[in-house]
Amino acid sequence: MMPEIPAAEDSLRHWLLWLTDQLAQQGDAPAQEARWILEDVLESSMELWRSPQAPLGEARRARLLSLLARRLDGEPLPYCLGHWSFMELDLRVDPRVLIPRPDTETLVRWALAHLPVEGAVLDLGTGSGAIILALAQARPDLDYWAVDCSNAALALAHKNGAALGQNIHWCAGDWCTALPAGQRFSLIVSNPPYLAANDPHLMELAAEPIAALVAGETGLEAYQAILAGLAPHLEPGARIGFEHGHEQAQAVRGLLQRHAWQEVDTLTDLAGRKRVSTAVWSKDCA
């Protein structure tokens, strides 16, 4: 139900305060969400700061109220806005893909530090394309590939790539089976589904695509499938980085070791949680 709309004052500052009050029961950062919504409506991050007494106007008010209604109905803010920031990229997002999260920056920063001098980079389970596009923006000279089993997700990722002027090889299919025979990679990154079917966090994520969240009964099924099919596509000395749940680090490291990966390590995210496991491929142990 739409709250009572302020009638007297139309200034941007007044709308910001009103929005903050309306969003107070919806999330834990109502002031920040209110600012994001208002800045999106204004199509500017500066107008609110420069002209707080300027009027919002009828057309912009209609969009603001539409966005607020969706947010109050429980829709995640990034889906309401239709875009979200990740590693300084402004990416289109909608219910076809997961919302890019700061946790994944741990994987991207590791990958940026290990990009090869030349060769191909692979992102398995690309979703919105956030990871591969962040890498391609930093080093556009490399050959970038991305796989997803969802054609709908790939369509959105392709739009994100086109908007950034990045030419990515987008491949539809089930993990490594989507790759051409003989194509090899020096760096592989993946943030695959890693929740178990009965994971209690799923209730909080009901608006996001379940296929991108749930791997199966154990939550490890995607890692197992990737590692089982990846060996023919690896250059000697290739590196891999997996994002995972903070309680899965030991299990993912064990899978990597059983599939002949070496130098297995785990990195923590900004909150100190075990978030990314990495390893190096050796041709001698294949």
TISEKE-534069 format. One record per residue (C-alpha): residue number from 0; residue in one letter; x negated, y negated, z negated. Coordinates in Angstrom, 3 decimals, padded with zeros to 6 digits. Each point is the difference from the previous one (the first is absolute). Layout:
N
[NUM a [X Y Z]]
...
//
This chain:
286
[0 m [000.000 000.000 000.000]]
[1 m [-001.418 -003.373 001.022]]
[2 p [-000.613 -002.312 -002.989]]
[3 e [001.504 -003.457 -000.146]]
[4 i [-001.755 -002.269 002.466]]
[5 p [-001.363 -003.346 -001.233]]
[6 a [002.221 -002.751 001.350]]
[7 a [-001.518 -003.319 -000.994]]
[8 e [-003.707 000.014 000.830]]
[9 d [-001.575 001.293 003.225]]
[10 s [-003.691 -000.625 -000.704]]
[11 l [-002.543 002.742 000.594]]
[12 r [-001.132 -000.211 -003.618]]
[13 h [003.567 000.492 -001.224]]
[14 w [000.473 003.047 002.240]]
[15 l [-003.281 001.486 -001.212]]
[16 l [001.103 -000.243 -003.625]]
[17 w [003.438 001.381 000.840]]
[18 l [-001.485 002.920 001.920]]
[19 t [-002.341 000.812 -002.887]]
[20 d [002.948 000.100 -002.376]]
[21 q [002.011 002.294 002.320]]
[22 l [-002.908 002.407 000.440]]
[23 a [-000.829 000.232 -003.700]]
[24 q [001.833 003.295 -000.406]]
[25 q [-001.218 001.527 003.260]]
[26 g [-003.761 000.283 -000.444]]
[27 d [-002.892 -000.837 -002.275]]
[28 a [-001.211 -002.992 002.041]]
[29 p [003.092 -002.124 000.747]]
[30 a [-001.905 -003.278 000.425]]
[31 q [-002.381 001.529 002.538]]
[32 e [002.810 001.729 001.889]]
[33 a [001.991 -003.245 000.067]]
[34 r [-002.974 -001.840 001.476]]
[35 w [-000.548 002.697 002.629]]
[36 i [003.652 -000.084 001.052]]
[37 l [000.131 -003.780 000.182]]
[38 e [-003.294 -000.235 001.902]]
[39 d [001.253 002.596 002.461]]
[40 v [003.187 -001.992 000.564]]
[41 l [-002.038 -003.177 000.471]]
[42 e [-002.435 001.840 002.308]]
[43 s [-002.730 -001.838 -001.860]]
[44 s [-002.035 000.424 -003.161]]
[45 m [-000.683 -003.744 -000.133]]
[46 e [003.386 -001.734 000.293]]
[47 l [001.074 000.964 -003.505]]
[48 w [-003.248 -001.357 -001.423]]
[49 r [-000.067 -003.164 002.105]]
[50 s [003.700 -000.935 -000.096]]
[51 p [001.717 001.603 -003.012]]
[52 q [002.834 -002.556 000.135]]
[53 a [000.759 000.642 003.685]]
[54 p [003.439 001.494 000.715]]
[55 l [000.326 003.668 000.871]]
[56 g [002.759 -000.576 002.540]]
[57 e [002.957 002.120 001.029]]
[58 a [-001.684 002.379 002.463]]
[59 r [-002.884 000.825 -002.299]]
[60 r [002.356 000.362 -002.943]]
[61 a [001.955 002.661 001.883]]
[62 r [-003.171 002.045 000.574]]
[63 l [-001.127 -000.441 -003.592]]
[64 l [003.335 001.247 -001.328]]
[65 s [-000.083 002.963 002.383]]
[66 l [-003.470 001.015 -001.199]]
[67 l [001.006 -000.435 -003.633]]
[68 a [003.103 002.142 000.450]]
[69 r [-002.081 002.837 001.453]]
[70 r [-002.556 -000.271 -002.793]]
[71 l [002.660 -000.020 -002.705]]
[72 d [001.485 003.086 001.648]]
[73 g [-003.271 001.803 -000.746]]
[74 e [-001.765 -000.201 003.363]]
[75 p [-003.788 -000.369 -000.418]]
[76 l [-001.162 -003.532 000.673]]
[77 p [-002.362 000.940 002.875]]
[78 y [002.895 001.642 001.853]]
[79 c [002.170 -003.069 -000.622]]
[80 l [-002.679 -002.269 001.468]]
[81 g [-000.936 002.424 002.787]]
[82 h [-003.723 -000.478 -000.513]]
[83 w [-002.627 000.368 -002.730]]
[84 s [-003.609 -000.945 -000.616]]
[85 f [-002.758 002.606 -000.165]]
[86 m [-003.743 -000.748 000.059]]
[87 e [000.810 -003.495 001.330]]
[88 l [002.077 001.450 002.851]]
[89 d [003.667 -000.923 000.391]]
[90 l [001.652 003.279 001.005]]
[91 r [003.540 000.790 001.064]]
[92 v [001.665 002.446 -002.369]]
[93 d [003.438 001.542 -000.192]]
[94 p [001.525 003.260 -001.301]]
[95 r [-001.770 001.982 002.739]]
[96 v [-003.290 -000.316 -001.924]]
[97 l [-001.364 -000.199 -003.520]]
[98 i [-000.692 -003.435 -001.415]]
[99 p [-003.779 -000.631 000.001]]
[100 r [-001.280 -000.189 -003.566]]
[101 p [-003.113 -001.441 -001.682]]
[102 d [-000.985 003.524 -001.136]]
[103 t [-000.846 000.838 003.616]]
[104 e [-002.530 -002.830 000.163]]
[105 t [-002.364 002.312 -001.905]]
[106 l [-000.022 002.374 002.975]]
[107 v [-000.371 -002.820 002.525]]
[108 r [-002.900 -001.621 -001.841]]
[109 w [-001.803 003.335 -000.183]]
[110 a [000.585 000.539 003.733]]
[111 l [-001.237 -003.498 000.858]]
[112 a [-003.250 000.802 -001.783]]
[113 h [-000.394 003.253 001.988]]
[114 l [001.080 -000.950 003.515]]
[115 p [-002.371 001.654 002.483]]
[116 v [-002.338 -001.940 002.226]]
[117 e [001.890 001.494 002.932]]
[118 g [002.598 002.694 000.587]]
[119 a [003.608 000.680 -000.880]]
[120 v [002.051 -000.618 -003.159]]
[121 l [003.166 001.943 -000.831]]
[122 d [002.964 -000.861 -002.249]]
[123 l [002.268 002.948 -000.777]]
[124 g [003.525 -000.950 -001.068]]
[125 t [-000.301 -003.611 001.113]]
[126 g [003.520 -001.257 -000.796]]
[127 s [000.021 -003.748 000.648]]
[128 g [-003.592 000.193 001.246]]
[129 a [-001.240 -001.964 -003.016]]
[130 i [-003.223 001.958 -000.593]]
[131 i [-001.186 000.418 003.579]]
[132 l [000.864 -003.596 000.904]]
[133 a [-001.910 -001.373 -002.989]]
[134 l [-003.044 001.950 001.183]]
[135 a [000.445 -001.015 003.632]]
[136 q [000.277 -003.663 -000.940]]
[137 a [-003.330 000.239 -001.798]]
[138 r [-001.792 001.995 002.726]]
[139 p [001.868 -000.178 003.321]]
[140 d [-002.926 001.585 001.863]]
[141 l [000.784 003.544 -001.170]]
[142 d [002.431 002.559 001.447]]
[143 y [003.080 000.234 -002.229]]
[144 w [002.570 002.804 -000.142]]
[145 a [003.124 000.363 -002.128]]
[146 v [002.404 002.913 -000.454]]
[147 d [003.496 000.195 -001.430]]
[148 c [002.734 002.617 000.304]]
[149 s [002.657 -002.741 000.108]]
[150 n [000.602 -001.586 003.400]]
[151 a [001.936 -002.749 -001.763]]
[152 a [-002.972 -000.829 -002.226]]
[153 l [-002.364 000.031 002.986]]
[154 a [002.247 -002.423 001.886]]
[155 l [-000.310 -002.471 -002.868]]
[156 a [-003.756 000.603 -000.342]]
[157 h [-000.399 -000.651 003.738]]
[158 k [001.776 -003.351 -000.420]]
[159 n [-002.327 -000.899 -002.863]]
[160 g [-003.011 000.917 002.112]]
[161 a [001.241 -001.997 002.974]]
[162 a [000.638 -003.047 -002.198]]
[163 l [-003.601 000.168 -001.191]]
[164 g [-001.384 000.647 003.473]]
[165 q [-001.385 003.405 -001.001]]
[166 n [-000.092 002.903 002.441]]
[167 i [000.511 003.113 -002.146]]
[168 h [000.566 003.524 001.317]]
[169 w [003.384 000.757 -001.597]]
[170 c [000.678 003.771 -000.084]]
[171 a [003.307 001.618 -000.916]]
[172 g [-000.133 003.440 -001.565]]
[173 d [-000.800 002.169 -002.971]]
[174 w [-003.406 -000.983 -001.370]]
[175 c [-002.928 001.287 002.075]]
[176 t [002.212 001.754 002.551]]
[177 a [000.774 -003.473 001.385]]
[178 l [-003.639 -000.560 000.973]]
[179 p [-001.489 000.799 003.430]]
[180 a [-002.280 003.028 000.103]]
[181 g [-003.615 -001.049 -000.210]]
[182 q [000.675 -003.387 -001.580]]
[183 r [-002.343 -000.423 -002.961]]
[184 f [-000.194 -002.539 -002.797]]
[185 s [-002.682 -001.484 -002.203]]
[186 l [002.389 -001.382 -002.626]]
[187 i [003.398 001.306 -001.092]]
[188 v [002.369 -001.797 -002.373]]
[189 s [003.369 001.182 -001.218]]
[190 n [002.689 -001.049 -002.425]]
[191 p [002.305 002.977 000.595]]
[192 p [003.144 000.998 -001.880]]
[193 y [-001.177 001.219 -003.387]]
[194 l [003.015 000.167 -002.281]]
[195 a [001.483 003.316 -001.051]]
[196 a [003.651 000.612 000.798]]
[197 n [000.988 -000.418 -003.654]]
[198 d [-002.183 -003.025 -000.758]]
[199 p [001.853 -002.384 -002.357]]
[200 h [-001.388 -003.061 001.847]]
[201 l [002.227 000.790 002.980]]
[202 m [002.945 -001.725 -001.686]]
[203 e [-001.908 -003.296 000.092]]
[204 l [-000.831 000.498 003.683]]
[205 a [003.449 000.916 001.295]]
[206 a [000.010 -002.763 002.637]]
[207 e [-003.191 001.252 001.678]]
[208 p [-000.242 002.900 002.500]]
[209 i [-000.148 003.232 -001.955]]
[210 a [-002.009 001.797 002.703]]
[211 a [-002.827 -002.475 -000.596]]
[212 l [000.109 000.650 -003.746]]
[213 v [000.631 003.702 -000.624]]
[214 a [-002.568 002.564 001.108]]
[215 g [001.752 003.088 -001.332]]
[216 e [000.345 001.968 -003.207]]
[217 t [-003.496 -000.753 -001.310]]
[218 g [-000.759 -003.375 001.598]]
[219 l [-003.208 001.399 001.523]]
[220 e [001.442 001.446 003.188]]
[221 a [-001.028 -002.906 002.257]]
[222 y [-003.634 000.162 -001.123]]
[223 q [-000.040 003.737 000.624]]
[224 a [001.448 -000.383 003.505]]
[225 i [-002.410 -002.795 000.930]]
[226 l [-003.100 001.821 -001.214]]
[227 a [001.054 003.249 001.670]]
[228 g [000.089 -001.633 003.445]]
[229 l [-002.641 -002.691 -000.181]]
[230 a [-003.311 001.874 000.492]]
[231 p [000.087 000.090 003.864]]
[232 h [000.368 -003.793 000.006]]
[233 l [-002.968 -000.881 -002.203]]
[234 e [-003.318 -001.502 000.949]]
[235 p [-002.972 001.200 -002.077]]
[236 g [-000.218 -002.189 -003.086]]
[237 a [003.612 -001.176 000.320]]
[238 r [001.532 -001.550 -003.098]]
[239 i [003.526 000.403 -001.312]]
[240 g [002.002 -002.043 -002.489]]
[241 f [003.315 001.182 -001.476]]
[242 e [002.342 -002.116 -002.085]]
[243 h [001.827 002.057 -002.637]]
[244 g [001.865 -000.213 -003.274]]
[245 h [-002.138 -000.748 -003.017]]
[246 e [000.661 003.463 -001.441]]
[247 q [-000.955 001.798 003.228]]
[248 a [-003.683 -000.930 000.195]]
[249 q [-001.336 003.326 -001.258]]
[250 a [002.299 002.012 002.268]]
[251 v [-000.879 -002.045 003.107]]
[252 r [-003.710 000.240 -000.732]]
[253 g [000.391 003.765 -000.306]]
[254 l [001.706 000.183 003.396]]
[255 l [-002.783 -002.007 001.601]]
[256 q [-002.659 002.268 -001.463]]
[257 r [001.808 003.139 001.125]]
[258 h [000.079 -001.345 003.566]]
[259 a [-003.780 -000.497 000.078]]
[260 w [-000.139 -003.716 -000.754]]
[261 q [-002.947 -001.276 -002.009]]
[262 e [-000.844 -003.003 -002.201]]
[263 v [003.560 000.035 -001.320]]
[264 d [000.794 -003.040 -002.125]]
[265 t [002.989 -001.863 -001.429]]
[266 l [000.515 -003.776 -000.138]]
[267 t [002.241 -001.952 -002.354]]
[268 d [002.418 -002.759 000.955]]
[269 l [000.169 -003.455 -001.586]]
[270 a [001.965 001.433 -002.928]]
[271 g [-002.704 002.600 -000.670]]
[272 r [002.088 002.930 001.288]]
[273 k [-001.572 002.773 002.060]]
[274 r [001.421 -000.929 003.380]]
[275 v [-002.291 001.037 002.905]]
[276 s [-002.154 003.088 000.552]]
[277 t [-002.750 -000.031 002.614]]
[278 a [-002.403 002.507 001.521]]
[279 v [-002.560 000.564 002.754]]
[280 w [000.112 002.692 002.697]]
[281 s [-003.130 001.981 000.772]]
[282 k [-000.242 001.974 003.250]]
[283 d [-002.250 002.504 -001.748]]
[284 c [002.730 000.978 -002.470]]
[285 a [002.807 000.274 002.556]]
//
